[in-house]
């Protein structure tokens, strides 16, 4: 089965003049923003670096462990393949920025790719391995604007207002949400130059945002793609048609662009969501719609108070120190305020009930029982 890496082998010798920019190219440039280009591409605009040069300067061995996200191995192969191609090698890379702030609850990264015809593809990175990054994703459910959404808007307004070039926005996972949101909220002069917006399995928006006039005026430019068993891309509301792509993976593994299947130069389309995808859709919709904003806020705080208890910055660190992490997590569960414990228990019970036949139903029930057990134990000891 073929993926974007195979596409580079097939089409890398063809310029954009011979074979025009297409959706597969957008997938590749969206994934490119996951590559940690620190020290290679400047944050300040106006000093772009050819992709080939950036790839030659990129040394995977020098990348700190905390920056090596789950797709790091494939991303290294991606950049290595791209550098020797006619199609991608001369793309100029500009304005790379990567910011993570636990205090602000922000994980943001972006990169601007200058195509040979002058068009700018603004690539917004999705969620990385950091706990704060995933926490911000959960915050979409109750905040009108997250720090990364605000930063995505300023990235466009601060750096692309003076340009007359046409724009394409794109991103995978949270990056897809940022692409759509920044197009909604950016200056009118920038918005008028945006031709397409690629939302690649990105979470949606609160109902108020998805039904707003700002959203309606760009909806015709959005190309939304989700895999058959999409989880992330079915969170919250999108109000847009999704193209469904076949994946070589199962479960949450389908979220990876590298698992998305191609037929020649096109995505291999599925007619509808898989059974698992449909169950996930109904489960998540029922779960979130049954909670008000305050309950969602309390749920997110409770979950991440627990996850942040071991003082790990990334999920990789959390996994590597399982023994220490387990004790810290159990301690954090018992320290939750009674109202937080109540919301957390109720949320997992709803998830289990709504998805009785879903893949995660048993996990949800067991988690609910574990939390309630520690809550009861704490009350008894207190």
C-alpha positions as CSV (number, residue, x, y, z in Angstrom):
1,X,0.0,0.0,0.0
2,X,1.3,3.4,-0.9
3,X,1.6,6.6,1.2
4,X,3.1,10.1,0.9
5,X,6.7,8.7,1.0
6,X,5.9,6.6,-2.1
7,X,4.4,9.7,-3.8
8,X,7.7,11.5,-3.4
9,X,9.5,8.6,-5.2
10,X,6.9,8.7,-8.0
11,X,6.5,12.4,-8.5
12,X,9.6,14.0,-7.1
13,X,11.1,14.5,-10.5
14,X,8.1,16.5,-11.8
15,X,8.0,20.2,-11.3
16,X,4.8,22.0,-10.3
17,X,4.7,23.5,-13.8
18,X,4.5,20.0,-15.3
19,X,2.2,18.6,-12.6
20,X,0.2,21.3,-10.6
21,X,0.1,21.5,-6.8
22,X,-2.4,18.9,-5.5
23,X,-3.9,17.6,-2.2
24,X,-1.0,15.1,-1.7
25,X,1.5,18.0,-1.9
26,X,-0.6,19.7,0.8
27,X,-0.3,16.6,3.0
28,X,3.4,16.6,2.7
29,X,3.9,20.3,3.4
30,X,1.5,20.1,6.4
31,X,3.6,17.2,7.8
32,X,6.8,19.2,7.2
33,X,6.0,21.6,10.1
34,X,6.5,18.6,12.5
35,X,10.2,18.6,11.6
36,X,12.2,20.4,14.4
37,X,14.0,23.1,12.4
38,X,15.4,25.0,15.4
39,X,18.7,26.7,14.5
40,X,18.1,26.1,10.8
41,X,15.2,28.3,9.8
42,X,14.8,31.7,11.4
43,X,11.6,32.9,13.1
44,X,12.1,36.3,11.5
45,X,10.6,36.4,8.0
46,X,12.7,37.5,5.0
47,X,15.6,35.1,5.2
48,X,14.2,31.9,3.7
49,X,16.2,28.7,3.3
50,X,15.9,26.3,0.4
51,X,14.4,23.0,1.5
52,X,17.4,21.1,0.2
53,X,19.8,23.3,2.3
54,X,17.6,22.9,5.4
55,X,17.5,19.2,4.9
56,X,21.3,19.0,4.6
57,X,21.7,21.0,7.8
58,X,19.2,18.9,9.7
59,X,20.9,16.3,11.9
60,X,18.5,13.9,13.6
61,X,21.2,12.9,16.1
62,X,21.3,16.4,17.5
63,X,17.6,16.7,18.1
64,X,16.8,16.5,21.9
65,X,14.8,13.6,23.0
66,X,11.9,15.8,24.1
67,X,11.5,17.1,20.5
68,X,11.2,13.6,19.0
69,X,7.5,13.1,18.6
70,X,5.8,9.8,17.6
71,X,6.3,10.5,13.9
72,X,10.0,11.5,14.2
73,X,11.4,8.5,12.4
74,X,9.1,9.0,9.4
75,X,9.6,12.8,9.5
76,X,13.4,12.2,9.1
77,X,12.7,9.9,6.1
78,X,10.4,12.6,4.7
79,X,12.9,15.4,4.8
80,X,15.7,13.1,3.4
81,X,13.5,12.1,0.4
82,X,12.3,15.7,-0.3
83,X,15.8,17.3,-0.5
84,X,16.8,15.5,-3.6
85,X,13.7,16.2,-5.7
86,X,12.9,18.6,-8.5
87,X,9.4,19.1,-7.1
88,X,10.2,20.0,-3.5
89,X,13.9,20.7,-3.3
90,X,13.7,24.3,-4.3
91,X,10.8,25.2,-2.1
92,X,11.9,28.0,0.3
93,X,11.2,27.7,4.0
94,X,10.6,30.8,6.0
95,X,9.3,31.9,9.4
96,X,9.8,28.7,11.5
97,X,8.5,29.2,15.0
98,X,8.0,26.7,17.8
99,X,6.7,27.8,21.2
100,X,5.6,25.8,24.2
101,X,4.5,27.4,27.5
102,X,3.0,25.4,30.3
103,X,2.0,28.6,32.1
104,X,0.0,29.9,29.1
105,X,-1.2,26.4,28.2
106,X,0.2,26.8,24.7
107,X,2.0,24.5,22.2
108,X,2.4,26.2,18.8
109,X,4.6,25.7,15.8
110,X,4.3,27.0,12.2
111,X,6.3,27.1,9.0
112,X,5.8,29.0,5.7
113,X,6.7,27.2,2.5
114,X,7.3,29.4,-0.6
115,X,6.3,27.6,-3.8
116,X,8.1,28.3,-7.1
117,X,5.2,30.4,-8.3
118,X,5.4,32.6,-5.2
119,X,2.4,31.2,-3.4
120,X,2.8,30.7,0.3
121,X,1.7,27.5,2.0
122,X,1.4,28.2,5.7
123,X,1.9,25.0,7.6
124,X,0.6,24.8,11.2
125,X,1.9,21.9,13.3
126,X,-0.4,19.6,15.2
127,X,-0.1,18.4,18.7
128,X,3.3,17.1,19.6
129,X,4.3,14.8,22.5
130,X,4.0,17.5,25.2
131,X,1.3,17.2,27.9
132,X,0.6,20.9,27.6
133,X,-0.1,20.5,23.9
134,X,-2.7,17.8,24.5
135,X,-4.2,19.8,27.3
136,X,-4.7,22.7,25.0
137,X,-6.6,20.4,22.6
138,X,-9.0,19.5,25.3
139,X,-9.4,23.2,26.1
140,X,-11.1,23.6,22.6
141,X,-14.2,22.1,24.2
142,X,-14.9,25.0,26.5
143,X,-12.7,28.0,25.5
144,X,-13.8,30.5,22.8
145,X,-10.1,31.0,21.9
146,X,-7.0,29.0,23.0
147,X,-3.5,30.5,23.1
148,X,-2.4,28.6,20.0
149,X,-5.5,29.8,18.0
150,X,-4.7,33.4,19.0
151,X,-1.0,32.9,18.0
152,X,-2.0,31.4,14.7
153,X,-3.9,34.6,13.8
154,X,-1.0,36.8,14.8
155,X,1.4,34.6,12.8
156,X,-0.6,35.5,9.7
157,X,-1.3,39.2,10.5
158,X,2.3,40.0,11.6
159,X,4.1,38.3,8.7
160,X,1.8,38.1,5.7
161,X,-0.1,41.4,5.6
162,X,2.3,43.2,3.3
163,X,2.5,40.4,0.7
164,X,0.4,40.2,-2.4
165,X,1.0,36.5,-3.0
166,X,-1.8,34.0,-2.9
167,X,-2.0,31.8,0.3
168,X,-2.8,28.2,1.1
169,X,-3.2,27.2,4.7
170,X,-2.9,23.7,6.0
171,X,-2.3,21.6,9.0
172,X,-2.7,18.1,10.5
173,X,-4.5,17.4,13.8
174,X,-4.6,20.6,15.8
175,X,-2.8,22.3,12.9
176,X,-6.0,21.8,10.8
177,X,-8.0,23.6,13.4
178,X,-5.5,26.4,13.5
179,X,-5.6,26.7,9.7
180,X,-9.4,27.2,9.7
181,X,-9.4,29.5,12.8
182,X,-6.7,31.8,11.6
183,X,-8.4,32.1,8.2
184,X,-11.6,33.1,10.0
185,X,-10.0,35.7,12.3
186,X,-7.1,37.2,10.2
187,X,-7.2,40.6,8.5
188,X,-9.6,41.0,5.6
189,X,-6.7,41.7,3.2
190,X,-5.1,38.4,4.1
191,X,-8.3,36.4,4.0
192,X,-9.1,37.6,0.5
193,X,-5.8,36.0,-0.7
194,X,-6.4,32.6,0.9
195,X,-7.3,30.1,-1.9
196,X,-7.6,26.9,0.0
197,X,-7.5,25.6,3.6
198,X,-6.5,22.0,4.3
199,X,-7.9,20.6,7.5
200,X,-6.3,17.2,8.0
201,X,-8.1,15.3,10.7
202,X,-8.3,18.4,12.9
203,X,-10.8,18.9,15.7
204,X,-13.8,21.1,15.1
205,X,-15.1,24.0,17.0
206,X,-17.7,24.9,19.6
207,X,-21.2,25.3,18.1
208,X,-21.1,29.1,18.4
209,X,-18.0,29.3,16.3
210,X,-19.0,26.6,13.7
211,X,-22.3,28.5,13.1
212,X,-20.8,32.0,13.0
213,X,-20.7,34.3,9.9
214,X,-16.9,34.3,10.1
215,X,-16.9,30.5,9.6
216,X,-19.5,30.5,6.9
217,X,-17.6,33.0,4.7
218,X,-14.6,30.6,4.5
219,X,-16.3,27.2,4.5
220,X,-16.2,26.9,0.7
221,X,-12.4,27.0,0.8
222,X,-12.0,24.2,3.4
223,X,-10.9,20.8,2.3
224,X,-11.4,18.5,5.3
225,X,-9.9,15.0,5.2
226,X,-10.4,12.3,7.9
227,X,-9.6,8.6,8.1
228,X,-12.2,5.9,8.3
229,X,-11.9,5.5,12.1
230,X,-11.3,9.2,12.9
231,X,-11.3,10.2,16.5
232,X,-9.7,13.7,16.6
233,X,-11.4,14.9,13.4
234,X,-14.8,14.1,14.8
235,X,-14.4,16.1,18.0
236,X,-16.8,19.1,18.3
237,X,-18.5,20.7,15.3
238,X,-17.2,21.2,11.8
239,X,-20.3,21.9,9.6
240,X,-18.2,20.9,6.6
241,X,-18.1,17.9,4.2
242,X,-15.3,15.4,5.1
243,X,-13.5,13.4,2.5
244,X,-12.8,10.0,4.1
245,X,-9.4,8.4,3.3
246,X,-8.5,4.7,3.7
247,X,-5.7,4.0,6.2
248,X,-3.3,1.1,6.6
249,X,-3.5,1.5,10.4
250,X,-6.2,0.7,12.9
251,X,-7.6,2.7,15.8
252,X,-5.8,5.9,16.8
253,X,-3.0,4.9,14.4
254,X,-5.2,6.1,11.6
255,X,-4.6,9.7,12.7
256,X,-1.1,9.6,11.2
257,X,-0.8,11.0,7.7
258,X,1.8,8.4,6.9
259,X,-1.0,5.7,7.2
260,X,-3.2,7.4,4.6
261,X,-3.4,5.4,1.4
262,X,-2.9,6.7,-2.1
263,X,-3.9,5.5,-5.6
264,X,-1.4,7.2,-7.9
265,X,-1.7,10.9,-7.3
266,X,-5.0,10.8,-5.4
267,X,-6.1,9.7,-1.9
268,X,-7.8,6.4,-1.8
269,X,-11.4,7.3,-0.8
270,X,-13.8,5.4,1.4
271,X,-17.5,6.0,1.0
272,X,-18.3,6.2,4.7
273,X,-16.8,5.9,8.1
274,X,-16.0,2.4,9.4
275,X,-18.2,0.9,12.0
276,X,-15.7,1.9,14.7
277,X,-15.6,5.5,13.3
278,X,-19.4,5.7,13.4
279,X,-19.5,4.5,17.0
280,X,-16.7,6.9,18.0
281,X,-18.7,9.8,16.3
282,X,-21.9,9.0,18.2
283,X,-20.1,8.3,21.5
284,X,-18.1,11.6,21.5
285,X,-21.0,13.7,20.4
286,X,-23.2,12.3,23.1
287,X,-20.5,12.6,25.7
288,X,-19.6,16.3,25.0
289,X,-23.2,17.5,24.4
290,X,-24.2,16.2,27.8
291,X,-21.7,18.5,29.6
292,X,-21.9,22.3,30.0
293,X,-18.7,24.5,29.7
294,X,-18.0,24.4,33.5
295,X,-18.2,20.6,33.6
296,X,-15.9,20.4,30.6
297,X,-13.5,22.8,32.2
298,X,-13.5,20.8,35.5
299,X,-13.0,17.6,33.6
300,X,-10.0,18.9,31.7
301,X,-8.5,20.3,34.9
302,X,-9.0,17.0,36.7
303,X,-7.5,14.9,34.0
304,X,-4.4,17.0,33.6
305,X,-3.9,17.6,37.3
306,X,-3.5,13.8,37.3
307,X,-1.3,13.6,34.2
308,X,1.0,16.5,35.3
309,X,1.5,15.0,38.8
310,X,4.7,13.1,37.9
311,X,6.2,16.4,36.7
312,X,6.9,15.0,33.2
313,X,6.7,17.4,30.3
314,X,6.0,14.8,27.6
315,X,4.0,11.5,27.4
316,X,7.3,9.8,26.5
317,X,8.8,10.8,29.8
318,X,5.6,9.7,31.6
319,X,5.9,6.3,29.9
320,X,9.6,5.8,30.6
321,X,9.1,6.4,34.4
322,X,6.1,4.2,34.8
323,X,6.7,3.2,38.4
324,X,7.2,6.7,39.7
325,X,4.4,8.0,37.4
326,X,1.9,5.4,38.7
327,X,2.4,6.5,42.3
328,X,2.1,10.2,41.4
329,X,-1.0,9.6,39.4
330,X,-2.8,7.7,42.2
331,X,-1.8,10.5,44.6
332,X,-3.2,13.1,42.3
333,X,-6.5,11.2,41.9
334,X,-6.9,11.3,45.7
335,X,-6.1,15.0,45.9
336,X,-8.8,16.0,43.5
337,X,-11.5,18.2,45.0
338,X,-14.8,16.2,45.5
339,X,-16.5,18.2,42.8
340,X,-13.7,17.3,40.3
341,X,-13.9,13.7,41.3
342,X,-17.6,13.7,40.7
343,X,-17.3,15.3,37.2
344,X,-14.5,12.9,36.2
345,X,-16.5,9.8,37.4
346,X,-19.7,11.1,35.6
347,X,-17.8,11.8,32.4
348,X,-16.3,8.3,32.2
349,X,-19.6,6.7,33.0
350,X,-21.3,8.7,30.2
351,X,-18.6,7.7,27.8
352,X,-18.9,4.0,28.8
353,X,-22.7,4.2,28.5
354,X,-22.8,6.1,25.2
355,X,-20.3,3.7,23.6
356,X,-21.4,0.4,25.1
357,X,-20.2,-1.4,22.0
358,X,-17.3,0.9,21.4
359,X,-13.7,-0.1,21.5
360,X,-13.0,2.0,24.6
361,X,-16.1,1.1,26.6
362,X,-14.4,-1.4,28.9
363,X,-11.5,1.0,29.5
364,X,-14.0,3.8,30.4
365,X,-15.9,1.6,32.8
366,X,-12.7,0.4,34.5
367,X,-11.3,3.9,34.8
368,X,-14.5,5.1,36.3
369,X,-14.4,2.3,38.9
370,X,-10.7,3.1,39.7
371,X,-11.4,6.8,40.3
372,X,-14.4,6.0,42.4
373,X,-12.5,3.4,44.4
374,X,-9.7,5.9,45.2
375,X,-12.3,8.6,46.0
376,X,-14.0,6.3,48.5
377,X,-10.7,5.2,50.0
378,X,-9.7,8.8,50.5
379,X,-13.0,9.6,52.2
380,X,-12.6,6.6,54.5
381,X,-9.1,7.5,55.5
382,X,-10.0,11.1,55.9
